[in-house]
Amino acid sequence: MEQPMTYTSALTYATQRQPLDHQVGALLSESDAVPVDFRVMSVIVPGSDHLEGASLAADVYRSLPATDQDTVVSIASNSGEEFKRITVCSLDRYHTPLGDVPVDDKIRNELCDEDDDIFLDDRGHFLRHGLDVNLPFLQKVLGSFNVVPLVMGSESPEFCKELGHAVGEVMANRRMLVVACVDIVEATEEGMERFRHHLKELDVASMMTLLNREEGIKVDGKGPLLVAMMASAYRRANDVAIRGLRLPQMGIPGFAGALIGRR
């Protein structure tokens, strides 16, 4: 298994309740993003614990329309021990410094029933990235909601298609938001432009080819990104609002911020 890249940035999120609450609150207050005018199904947000991507995350979350979301399905790639499955954490409540969030056991079980490669397992979870850095934003913006934390031990095309279909199925007739945690490890300007185009067009096939070939761009979280695009397309998404794409520089990852939905 390829080892995850280590970044040099020392700017990370606070770990105690009061400073984290202030930090996230300030980021949201300083954002000048306005809510999109379509129903949001999925968001693409930074997944690493680095404040360089925090303002972009705040822009995405400030762009959510003022509608209730009952459940957040978070999808992250694995950065811990190697495993070849998709895991859903076994906890009943997911802890953050801002308070606990209930895990939606009904949807968790439905996802496990949808596909044999989705298992109840804690491997890949609780590693200070992915859901852990995004839940505080969601708590400030959404208030009360349930969560279903997923980690992809394999991001093969087959696993992406399986999970994309499963998530798309459970989204039916539910107020659900998919959160895909994505960081850009390497990218040229041309690679980033192709990434932008495929995302804007919701072109899953071209995006899969681009990310798997790693020609001009390498993404940590390609599986979550593809699953979010697939699940949204399955639910007939027809609009994408890109809030920002930032190239990696000087040991700091690049970031993507976008909202996918239907008018």
MOSULQUI-V320704 format. One record per residue. N is the residue number from 1. RES is the residue in one letter. PHI is phi in whole degrees, 0 to 359 (999 if undefined). PSI is psi as a letter, one per 20 degrees, with the letter a starting at -180 (999 if undefined). OMEGA is omega as a letter, one per 40 degrees, with the letter a starting at -180 (none if undefined). Layout:
# MOSULQUI-V320704
n=N res=RES phi=PHI psi=PSI omega=OMEGA
n=N res=RES phi=PHI psi=PSI omega=OMEGA
This chain:
# MOSULQUI-V320704
n=1 res=M phi=999 psi=p omega=i
n=2 res=E phi=293 psi=p omega=a
n=3 res=Q phi=286 psi=p omega=i
n=4 res=P phi=297 psi=q omega=a
n=5 res=M phi=290 psi=q omega=i
n=6 res=T phi=260 psi=p omega=a
n=7 res=Y phi=261 psi=q omega=a
n=8 res=T phi=271 psi=i omega=a
n=9 res=S phi=299 psi=p omega=i
n=10 res=A phi=257 psi=i omega=a
n=11 res=L phi=274 psi=o omega=a
n=12 res=T phi=232 psi=r omega=i
n=13 res=Y phi=292 psi=q omega=i
n=14 res=A phi=294 psi=q omega=a
n=15 res=T phi=248 psi=i omega=i
n=16 res=Q phi=255 psi=q omega=a
n=17 res=R phi=305 psi=g omega=a
n=18 res=Q phi=296 psi=g omega=i
n=19 res=P phi=294 psi=h omega=i
n=20 res=L phi=292 psi=g omega=i
n=21 res=D phi=301 psi=g omega=i
n=22 res=H phi=295 psi=g omega=a
n=23 res=Q phi=298 psi=g omega=a
n=24 res=V phi=292 psi=g omega=i
n=25 res=G phi=300 psi=g omega=i
n=26 res=A phi=294 psi=g omega=i
n=27 res=L phi=299 psi=g omega=i
n=28 res=L phi=293 psi=h omega=a
n=29 res=S phi=294 psi=h omega=a
n=30 res=E phi=280 psi=i omega=a
n=31 res=S phi=288 psi=p omega=i
n=32 res=D phi=257 psi=j omega=i
n=33 res=A phi=293 psi=q omega=i
n=34 res=V phi=244 psi=q omega=a
n=35 res=P phi=300 psi=q omega=i
n=36 res=V phi=287 psi=r omega=a
n=37 res=D phi=255 psi=k omega=i
n=38 res=F phi=219 psi=r omega=i
n=39 res=R phi=285 psi=o omega=a
n=40 res=V phi=273 psi=p omega=i
n=41 res=M phi=256 psi=h omega=a
n=42 res=S phi=218 psi=q omega=i
n=43 res=V phi=231 psi=q omega=i
n=44 res=I phi=251 psi=p omega=a
n=45 res=V phi=222 psi=q omega=i
n=46 res=P phi=301 psi=q omega=a
n=47 res=G phi=248 psi=i omega=a
n=48 res=S phi=271 psi=q omega=a
n=49 res=D phi=274 psi=l omega=a
n=50 res=H phi=229 psi=p omega=a
n=51 res=L phi=293 psi=i omega=i
n=52 res=E phi=299 psi=h omega=i
n=53 res=G phi=263 psi=j omega=a
n=54 res=A phi=292 psi=h omega=a
n=55 res=S phi=293 psi=h omega=i
n=56 res=L phi=291 psi=g omega=i
n=57 res=A phi=301 psi=g omega=i
n=58 res=A phi=298 psi=h omega=i
n=59 res=D phi=299 psi=g omega=i
n=60 res=V phi=295 psi=g omega=a
n=61 res=Y phi=290 psi=h omega=i
n=62 res=R phi=291 psi=i omega=a
n=63 res=S phi=276 psi=i omega=i
n=64 res=L phi=292 psi=p omega=i
n=65 res=P phi=296 psi=r omega=a
n=66 res=A phi=280 psi=m omega=i
n=67 res=T phi=235 psi=q omega=a
n=68 res=D phi=286 psi=q omega=i
n=69 res=Q phi=239 psi=p omega=a
n=70 res=D phi=283 psi=h omega=a
n=71 res=T phi=221 psi=p omega=i
n=72 res=V phi=248 psi=p omega=i
n=73 res=V phi=260 psi=o omega=a
n=74 res=S phi=263 psi=p omega=a
n=75 res=I phi=234 psi=p omega=i
n=76 res=A phi=228 psi=q omega=i
n=77 res=S phi=275 psi=r omega=a
n=78 res=N phi=273 psi=p omega=i
n=79 res=S phi=234 psi=j omega=i
n=80 res=G phi=248 psi=c omega=a
n=81 res=E phi=295 psi=q omega=a
n=82 res=E phi=286 psi=p omega=i
n=83 res=F phi=204 psi=q omega=a
n=84 res=K phi=245 psi=m omega=i
n=85 res=R phi=199 psi=r omega=i
n=86 res=I phi=252 psi=p omega=a
n=87 res=T phi=251 psi=q omega=i
n=88 res=V phi=243 psi=p omega=a
n=89 res=C phi=296 psi=q omega=a
n=90 res=S phi=269 psi=i omega=a
n=91 res=L phi=292 psi=q omega=i
n=92 res=D phi=275 psi=h omega=i
n=93 res=R phi=220 psi=p omega=a
n=94 res=Y phi=257 psi=p omega=a
n=95 res=H phi=270 psi=p omega=i
n=96 res=T phi=226 psi=r omega=i
n=97 res=P phi=301 psi=h omega=i
n=98 res=L phi=271 psi=j omega=i
n=99 res=G phi=124 psi=r omega=a
n=100 res=D phi=275 psi=q omega=i
n=101 res=V phi=242 psi=p omega=a
n=102 res=P phi=296 psi=q omega=i
n=103 res=V phi=271 psi=p omega=a
n=104 res=D phi=281 psi=n omega=a
n=105 res=D phi=292 psi=h omega=a
n=106 res=K phi=297 psi=g omega=a
n=107 res=I phi=290 psi=h omega=i
n=108 res=R phi=304 psi=g omega=a
n=109 res=N phi=292 psi=h omega=i
n=110 res=E phi=297 psi=g omega=i
n=111 res=L phi=295 psi=g omega=i
n=112 res=C phi=296 psi=h omega=i
n=113 res=D phi=286 psi=h omega=a
n=114 res=E phi=292 psi=h omega=a
n=115 res=D phi=213 psi=p omega=a
n=116 res=D phi=289 psi=i omega=a
n=117 res=D phi=269 psi=j omega=i
n=118 res=I phi=256 psi=p omega=a
n=119 res=F phi=233 psi=q omega=i
n=120 res=L phi=281 psi=o omega=a
n=121 res=D phi=194 psi=q omega=a
n=122 res=D phi=268 psi=i omega=i
n=123 res=R phi=295 psi=p omega=i
n=124 res=G phi=91 psi=i omega=a
n=125 res=H phi=260 psi=r omega=i
n=126 res=F phi=63 psi=l omega=a
n=127 res=L phi=243 psi=k omega=i
n=128 res=R phi=61 psi=k omega=i
n=129 res=H phi=210 psi=r omega=i
n=130 res=G phi=62 psi=c omega=a
n=131 res=L phi=300 psi=h omega=a
n=132 res=D phi=301 psi=h omega=a
n=133 res=V phi=269 psi=i omega=a
n=134 res=N phi=260 psi=h omega=i
n=135 res=L phi=302 psi=g omega=i
n=136 res=P phi=302 psi=h omega=i
n=137 res=F phi=298 psi=g omega=a
n=138 res=L phi=296 psi=h omega=i
n=139 res=Q phi=296 psi=h omega=i
n=140 res=K phi=287 psi=h omega=a
n=141 res=V phi=270 psi=g omega=a
n=142 res=L phi=267 psi=h omega=a
n=143 res=G phi=81 psi=d omega=a
n=144 res=S phi=263 psi=p omega=i
n=145 res=F phi=194 psi=r omega=i
n=146 res=N phi=256 psi=r omega=a
n=147 res=V phi=226 psi=q omega=i
n=148 res=V phi=231 psi=o omega=a
n=149 res=P phi=273 psi=p omega=i
n=150 res=L phi=243 psi=q omega=i
n=151 res=V phi=232 psi=p omega=a
n=152 res=M phi=265 psi=o omega=i
n=153 res=G phi=286 psi=h omega=i
n=154 res=S phi=229 psi=p omega=i
n=155 res=E phi=242 psi=k omega=i
n=156 res=S phi=295 psi=q omega=i
n=157 res=P phi=306 psi=h omega=a
n=158 res=E phi=295 psi=g omega=i
n=159 res=F phi=294 psi=h omega=i
n=160 res=C phi=298 psi=g omega=i
n=161 res=K phi=295 psi=g omega=i
n=162 res=E phi=298 psi=g omega=a
n=163 res=L phi=288 psi=h omega=i
n=164 res=G phi=301 psi=g omega=i
n=165 res=H phi=293 psi=g omega=a
n=166 res=A phi=297 psi=g omega=a
n=167 res=V phi=293 psi=g omega=i
n=168 res=G phi=301 psi=h omega=i
n=169 res=E phi=295 psi=g omega=a
n=170 res=V phi=285 psi=i omega=i
n=171 res=M phi=288 psi=i omega=a
n=172 res=A phi=302 psi=p omega=i
n=173 res=N phi=59 psi=k omega=i
n=174 res=R phi=232 psi=q omega=i
n=175 res=R phi=271 psi=n omega=a
n=176 res=M phi=232 psi=q omega=i
n=177 res=L phi=239 psi=p omega=i
n=178 res=V phi=265 psi=p omega=i
n=179 res=V phi=247 psi=o omega=i
n=180 res=A phi=258 psi=p omega=a
n=181 res=C phi=264 psi=o omega=a
n=182 res=V phi=223 psi=p omega=i
n=183 res=D phi=231 psi=q omega=a
n=184 res=I phi=259 psi=o omega=a
n=185 res=V phi=281 psi=g omega=i
n=186 res=E phi=219 psi=q omega=i
n=187 res=A phi=194 psi=q omega=i
n=188 res=T phi=265 psi=r omega=i
n=189 res=E phi=298 psi=h omega=i
n=190 res=E phi=293 psi=g omega=i
n=191 res=G phi=299 psi=h omega=i
n=192 res=M phi=293 psi=h omega=i
n=193 res=E phi=292 psi=h omega=i
n=194 res=R phi=294 psi=g omega=i
n=195 res=F phi=301 psi=g omega=i
n=196 res=R phi=301 psi=g omega=a
n=197 res=H phi=297 psi=g omega=a
n=198 res=H phi=295 psi=h omega=i
n=199 res=L phi=292 psi=g omega=a
n=200 res=K phi=299 psi=h omega=a
n=201 res=E phi=273 psi=i omega=a
n=202 res=L phi=52 psi=l omega=a
n=203 res=D phi=270 psi=n omega=a
n=204 res=V phi=295 psi=g omega=a
n=205 res=A phi=298 psi=g omega=a
n=206 res=S phi=291 psi=h omega=i
n=207 res=M phi=296 psi=g omega=i
n=208 res=M phi=298 psi=g omega=i
n=209 res=T phi=297 psi=g omega=a
n=210 res=L phi=301 psi=g omega=a
n=211 res=L phi=286 psi=h omega=a
n=212 res=N phi=285 psi=h omega=i
n=213 res=R phi=279 psi=h omega=a
n=214 res=E phi=54 psi=l omega=i
n=215 res=E phi=261 psi=o omega=i
n=216 res=G phi=93 psi=i omega=i
n=217 res=I phi=199 psi=p omega=i
n=218 res=K phi=230 psi=p omega=a
n=219 res=V phi=240 psi=p omega=i
n=220 res=D phi=268 psi=o omega=a
n=221 res=G phi=114 psi=k omega=i
n=222 res=K phi=297 psi=h omega=i
n=223 res=G phi=298 psi=g omega=i
n=224 res=P phi=305 psi=g omega=i
n=225 res=L phi=299 psi=g omega=a
n=226 res=L phi=295 psi=h omega=i
n=227 res=V phi=297 psi=g omega=i
n=228 res=A phi=298 psi=g omega=i
n=229 res=M phi=295 psi=g omega=a
n=230 res=M phi=294 psi=g omega=a
n=231 res=A phi=297 psi=g omega=i
n=232 res=S phi=293 psi=g omega=i
n=233 res=A phi=297 psi=h omega=i
n=234 res=Y phi=299 psi=h omega=i
n=235 res=R phi=264 psi=j omega=i
n=236 res=R phi=67 psi=k omega=i
n=237 res=A phi=297 psi=q omega=a
n=238 res=N phi=219 psi=j omega=i
n=239 res=D phi=210 psi=q omega=i
n=240 res=V phi=224 psi=p omega=i
n=241 res=A phi=247 psi=o omega=i
n=242 res=I phi=268 psi=o omega=a
n=243 res=R phi=268 psi=i omega=i
n=244 res=G phi=169 psi=q omega=i
n=245 res=L phi=225 psi=p omega=a
n=246 res=R phi=236 psi=p omega=i
n=247 res=L phi=290 psi=q omega=i
n=248 res=P phi=296 psi=q omega=i
n=249 res=Q phi=201 psi=p omega=i
n=250 res=M phi=51 psi=l omega=i
n=251 res=G phi=80 psi=j omega=i
n=252 res=I phi=254 psi=p omega=a
n=253 res=P phi=294 psi=q omega=i
n=254 res=G phi=272 psi=r omega=a
n=255 res=F phi=222 psi=q omega=i
n=256 res=A phi=231 psi=p omega=i
n=257 res=G phi=223 psi=p omega=a
n=258 res=A phi=204 psi=q omega=i
n=259 res=L phi=235 psi=p omega=a
n=260 res=I phi=240 psi=p omega=i
n=261 res=G phi=190 psi=a omega=a
n=262 res=R phi=228 psi=p omega=i
n=263 res=R phi=280 psi=999 omega=none
